[in-house]
Amino acid sequence: MSTEPAVAKDAVLKRSEALAENTPQVSGYDFNEGLDYSKLFESYVTTGFQATNLGLAIREINRMGPAFGSGPNRQS
């Protein structure tokens, strides 16, 4: 017989739900292909919850342009 309180088990053990078809698949950077920092940072978007938010922030900073990131408008 289980000794865990039922309320704890109910809070943690949930049934899986189907994901939307357009849900990105979680995958990390493939270091077997060498080290490319741009690709590494872009891979954060599909690495996991915290890395996803960091990856989205990096995209936004790059989108802002030369004052903030390395987007297409950045001036060296």
WOUR-V927705 format. One record per helix or strand of 2 or more residues. SS is the DSSP state (~ for helix, > for strand). FROM is the first residue (numbers start at 1). TO is the last residue. If there is no record, write none. Layout:
ss;from;to
SS;FROM;TO
SS;FROM;TO
//
This chain:
ss;from;to
~;6;12
~;31;33
~;37;46
~;49;64
//
